Amino acid sequence: MPPTSTVDRPSNVSEALARGRLGIPSVIFFVLSAAAPLTVVAGVVTTGYGVIGVTGIPLAFLVVAAVLGLFSVGYVAMSRRVENAGAFYAYISRGLGRPAGVGAAWVALIAYNALQVGLYGTIGVAAEPVLDRIFGGHPHWSIVALVAWALVGLLGLLRVDINGLVLAALLVAEIVVILVFDLGQLGNPADGQVSFAALSPDNLFVPGVGAVLVLAILGFVGFESAVVFSEESRDPKRTVPLATYLSVAIIAGLYALSSWTMTVAVGPDRIVAEAGEQSVGLIFNLAAAQLGDTAVTIGQALFLTSVLAAMISFHNTTARYTFALGRERVLPAVFGQTSPRSGAPRAASLAQSALGLLVILLYAVNGWDPVVRLFFWGGTTGGFGVLLLIATTSVAVIAYFARSAGGENVWRRAVAPGLATIALAVIIWLAVSNFANLLGVAPDSTLRWALPAVYPVAAALGVVWALVLRSSRPDTYARIGLGAASAAAVVKAEAPASAEVTR
């Protein structure tokens, strides 16, 4: 018999993601689906107008896009040198050191899981009008959430390009209906005149601007995930930069246009009152008056698929972060396994699904409000965590290129990331100062500091774990942030100690 070795992997286990399956359009679909355009336009924008009371939201989206554009300059420059599904974790490890990278990984796992699982809290509400029209009634929100959970979990185990095709179909329809709604609003201006007041700086830089900027940046969460799919892209050095820049531009244009046309249709002097009264229903009520009931039905159906598409995208992103940590043995090695048949991070995907199921059942059994306590609090807290990661990564880019310019000019390696870091630090300070407003709780509520405090605690625990690895498992510590090269190093390191020959 031929010799065998215990270092051979089982035939159904791999430690590599499927390469070459995603082109630029597919990556953009993942990114934009995470941004959930219709969910943001119908929910986040109306919340901003109605709750915060600032009419400069269209301009806020453009300001935030400019900041994220600056951040992306250094981000994509580093992506040409670091290819890793762990993205922020890998970049911070390379720039600020392995302990900081592991701390960032803990933050990323909490933030992306909060974003993904939080969406289960709103899927029932999004489905209500659709199910009411079809069946004349709707089941408990948890039933709808469980159906969505099963679909997302199944797709998470399939090939990544299949997920991309599903997202493509959902996203294209979603963007088309948003643009149709925008045209309807522009064609029916309040008082017969198109107003540009919402684009004036005077309506943005007022009390409450901090909360509006934070709300705007939450609408972009997901743009950074192009790097997460770099290992599965056909040409990552070209795909990641184009997907990142195009995503920021598309998101900014779509959100700014939609939030502005809403003020045109309602009137800039009445948008705050109407949004406060009608909330999410505002955009659909406008469509009913301007385009008819059929447009509303289509819009409500696509609002439902918008939430579903965001679930799929965040599930894939979260699973790949977990996979990257398992592959490098920062988490148990089982999370670093993929299926050779689909190339999907199987164990990491199942773990994310298990967490989602646990949360759905916990909220359903206890009767907790799924919209406020799960979707709104989870989404806000998760988005804040991503904001912290973006700012820390911006610092890491500067540190990385300070040690080795790598052929990058001073604009890419220092100036743009430096300006982005300053702007992001201001937004973080504003976020912390306005966290009670963002959550919709009293200023003295413990949630205003307890939820954001989760992240420094998680980062500190991650740093401690990295130091433990450095002293107890130095080989593992040395491979932190290496990506695919780490898996090869694991096999090479384990081979001499574990090889056994059988005859």
N, C-alpha and C positions, 0 to 999 in steps of 0.2 A: 504493500500500500504506500502511496506517496506520503511524505511527512506532512503533518499539520501543525499549526501553532495556535496557542491560546490567545495570541494577539490578533488573530483574524476576527473580523467583526461578523456577527451573525448576518445571514444573507438578507434579512429584512431590516437591517439597521445601518444607517450611514451617519456621518458627521459633517456633511456638506450639503448646502442648499443647491437647488437646481440652477445651473448657470445658463445664461443666454436665452431665457424665456420671456424677458420683458424688454420692450422697446420704449422709446420716449413717450408715445401716447399712453401705453399701459401704466407707466409710472405716474404720469400726470393724473390718470383716472383714480389711482390709489390716493394720491395727495388731495385732489379736489373732493373726493368722496369723504375723506376725513374732515374736510372743512365744512361739509354738509350745507351747500349754498342755500337751499330752500328753507332748511331749518333755521339758519342764521337770519335770512331775510324776514321770514314769518315770525320768528320767536325772539332772537337777540335784538334785532333792530327795533321792533315794537316795544320790547322791554326797556331799551335804552331811552326811547322817546317818552314812554309813559311813566317809568319809575324815576329815572334820573332827571328828566325834564330839560335836557339840552338838545337844541335843534341842529347843532353842528356835526352830527354823526357822519354824514357823507364825507366831510373834510377829515374827520378823525380816521376813517379808513385809509385815506390817502396819506396822511401823516405816518400812520403805523406802517403802511406799505413801504414808505421811504426808509424808515428805520430798519425794517426787515431786509430791504434791498441792500443796505449797507452791510448788515450782518452777513448776507449771503455771499458777498464778495470774498471774504476770508474763508467762509464755510465751504464753498465749492472749490476754492484753491486747495484747501486741505483734503478735500475728497479725492483729489487726483493723486494723493500720496497715501491715504489711509482708506482701505476698502474693508468695511466691517459692518455687518448687520446691526451691531450695537450702537452705531452712529455716535450720539453724544457721549456715551460711556467710553468708546474707543478714542474719540478726539480729546476728551478731558484727560484720559489716561496718558496719552502721548504728550499733551501740552503741559499739564499741571502735576503729573505724577500718578502712579498706580493707586495710591490710597484715595486721592481725589476722584479718580475714575470710578472706583468701586462705590464710593459715596454717591456719585452721580447716578450710577446704575440703580441703586436702591431708590433714589428719587424718581428715576424714570419708570421703574416698575410700578410704583404707587400712582404716579401721575397718569400713565397710559391706562392702567387698569381702572382707575376712577373714571376716566373719560369713557372707556368702552362699557363698563358695567353700568355707569350712570344712564346711558341711553336706554337701558331696559325699563327705566322708570317712566319714559315718555312715549314708548312705542304704543302702549295701550291707548293713550289719549290721541295720538296721531291716527290710530286705526278706527276710533269711534265713529266719526262721520262717514267713513267709507263703509264700515260694516252696517251702520244704521240704514244707509241707502240700499244696500244689497239685501240685508236680512230683516230690516226693521228693528234691530236691536243689536247689542254687543255684549260679549262675555266680560268677566272680571279682567282687569288689566293684566293680572299675572298669567292668565291663559294665553293672551296674545304675546306676552313677553316670552313665555316658554316655547311657543311656536317659533318665534324669531330666534331664540337661543338655539334651538335644534338646527335651524337652517344655517345660522352663522357657524355653529360648531362643525357641521358637515362640510361646509365650504372651506373651513380652515384646514381640513385634512386633505383637500384636493390640490391639484397643481395650481401654482400661483397664477399662471396665465388664464386658467378657468375663472378664478376670482376676478382677474382683470377684465375679462369679457362681460361678466355679470355687472361689474361696476360701470363699465363703459355704457351699456344699455340704459342703466338706471340714471347715470349722470347726464348723458346727452338729453334725455327727455326732461330731466329736472331743470337744466339750464334753459332749454327752449321755452318751457312754461314760465320761467321767471322773466325772460325777455318779452314774452307775449304780455304778461301782466304789466311790465314796465311800459310797453307801448300803449296799452290801454289807459294807464294812468297819465302818460304824457298827452294822449289824445283827448283827455277830459280834465283839463286843469281847473282848479277851484277859481271861481270868479272869472273864468274865461281867459286867464292870463298865466303863462308859465313863469314861475318865480325861481330865482337863483339864490334866494336869501340863505338857504341851508348851506351853501358853499362859501359863505362869508366867514372870515376868521373871527369876526365879532361874535358870532353865534357858537363858536367852539371854545375860545379862551375866556370862559366864565366859571363861576363856582360850579364844581361838579365835573370839570374837564378831566380830572384824574380818573374818575370812575368810567367816563366815556372812553378814554384811551385804553383802559384795561379791558373794557367790554369789546372794543374794536380788535385788540390783539387776540382775544379769545376766539374771534371769528376766523383768524388765520391759523389756529392750531391745526397741525397736520401738514403744513407746507414744508416742514423740515424733514418729513419722512421719506423724501426721495432717496436720501443716503441709506436708509434702512434696507432698501431694495437694491443696493449697488451690487451685491454679490450675485444677484439673479438677473442683472441687466446685461444686454448684449454688448454694449460698449459703455461701461460705467463712466469713463473719463469724459465722454460726450453727453451721455444720457442724464447724469445727475445734475450738472450745471444747467443744461437747457430746461429740464423738468422743474428745477427749483425756481429759476427766474421766471419762466412762463407761468408757473403756478401762482407766484406772488402777484404778477401782473394781472392774470385773469381774475383772481379772487378780489383784488383791489378794485378793478374796473366794475365787476359785477355788483359788489356790495355798495360801492359809492353811487353807482347809477340807480340801483334799486331803492336805496334809502333816500336818495334825492327825489326820484319820481313819486315816492310816497308822499313827500311834503308838497309836491306840485298838485297832486290829486286832492289832498285834504286841505291844503293851505298851511304855510309855515306858522301862522299864528294860531292854528287849531290842532296841529299834529299832536302836541303833548296831551291835550285833553282827550282827543279821539283814541290815541294809542292806549292811554291809561284806562279808558272805558272798555274798549273792544279787545285789547291785548292781541293774541295770536290771530284772532278772527278778523283783524282789520284788513289785511291784504286780501283775504277771501271775500269779505264783504264788498270791498272795492271792485274786485273782479266780477262779482255777481251783478253789480250795478252797471258795469261798463261792458262786460263780455258775455254775460248770461250764465245760467246754471250749469251748462255743460263744461264751461271753463273752470268753474268752481269745483265740480266733481273731479275733473282731471287734476287740478291743482292739489286737492286734498289727498288724492291717491298718490301723487308724487311726493307730497309732504311725508307720507308714510314710508315710501321707498327711500326718501332722503335719509331718514333716521336709520333704516335698515342698511343702506350703503355705508353710512358712517360706522355702524357696528362692524361690518365686514372689514373695513379698512383698518380700524383701530385694533380689531382682533388680530389681524395679520401683523401689524406693527408691534403689538405687545408680545406676541408669540416669538417674533424674531429677536427682540431684546432678550427674552428669557433664554432662547436658543443660544445666543452669543455668549451669555454668561455660563450656561451649562457646558458649551464646547470648550471654554477656557477653564472649566472646573471651579469657577467662582461660586456657582451653584452646583448641586449634584449633577454628575455626568449624564444622568438619564435625560435631562432637559436639553442636552446637546445632540440628541439623536434625531435624525430625519428618516423619512421613508424613501428608499431608493426609487420606488415606483412613482411617487408624486413629487418628491423633493421637498415636501412640506415639513416644518418642524413639529413632528407629530406629538411628542411628549409635552412640549411647551404649549401647543395648541389645546391639548386636552386639559392641561392644568388651568389655562385661562377659562375654558368652558366650565370647568368644575367650580371655579370662583364665581362665575356669573350665575350658575344654578343655585349656589348657596345663598347669594345675595337676594335673588328673586324670591326664593322660598322664605327667607328670613323676613323680608318686608311684607310678603303676603300673609304669613302666619301672624305677625304682630300688628297688622293693619296700619302700618306706617304710610305716610303720604309719599307715593312714588315720584311725583313730579317735583315737589319742593325738596324733600329730604334725600332723594336719590339722584334725579336728573339735574336739578338746579345746583344743589350743594356739591354733588360729585363733579359735575362739569366745570363749575367755577374753581373748585379746589384743584382738579386735574389740570386745567388750563394754567393756573398759577404755577404749578410745578413745572410745566413745560417752559413757561416764561423764565423761571429760575435757571433751567437747563440751557436755554438759549443764551442768556447773559453769561453764564459760566463758560460756555463753549466759546463765546466771543473772546473772553480773556485767554482761554486755552490756545486759541489760534494765534494770538499775539505772542504768547510764550513759546509756542512751537516754532514759529518762524524766526523768533529772536535767536534761537540756537542754530538754525540753519535756514537761510533765505530760500534755498531750493529753487533758485531761478525766478522767484516771484518779485515783482517790483514793490516799492515801498507802499504804494496805494493798497495793494492786495494784502500785504502781510502786516501792515501796521496802521495806516491812516483810516481806511474804511472800518476795520474791526474796532479801532480805538473810538471812533465817533459812535459806532453802534453800541459799544459798551457803555459809554456815558449816557446815551439816550435810554438804553434798556435799564440802567440803574435808576434813572429818574422815574421810569414807568413802574418799576418794582416798588420804589418808595411810595409812589402814589397808590399802588395796589394795596399795600399794607395799610396805608392811612385810610383807605376807603373800603376795606374788606367787609365791614358791617353793612355798608350800602350795597355792595355786590351780592351779599348773601340775603339781604332783606331782613336783617335781624336788628335788635336794639343795639346801640353803641356799647352798652355794658354787657352784652352777651358773651359768654365764654367762647362761643364758636368763632368770634371775630379774630381771636388769637390762637385758639386751639387747632383749627384746621390748617392755617398756614404754618404753624409750629411743627406739624407732622414732618415737614421736609428737612429742616435742620437736624431734627432728631434722627431721621432716617439716614441722612448724610453722615452724621457722626457715627452711627452704628456701622455704616459701610466702611468708613475709614478704619474703625477698630478691627473689623473683619479682615481688611486688607493687611493690617499689621500682624494679625494672627497668622495669616497665610505666609507672610514674609518670614516669620520665625519658625513656623511648623512645617510649611510646604513650600520651600523656596523655589522649586521647579515650577509649581503652579503660579506663584507670584511673578516669576520672570516672564510668563507667557501672557499676562494680563494685557489686553488691548491689541494682541497680534492678529486676531481674526482667524481666517482659514489656516494661516501658518501655525496657529496654536494647536489645531487638531493634528497636524502632521508631527508637531513636536511631541505631543502626547504619545502617539503611537511609537515614535522613535525612542522616547524615554522609557516606555514600558516594555519594549521588546526584549532587551537583554535579560531583564529580571523575570519575565514570565513565560518565555518561550519553552515549550515542551514538545518533544518529538515522540510520536507514537508510530509504531510499525504495524 
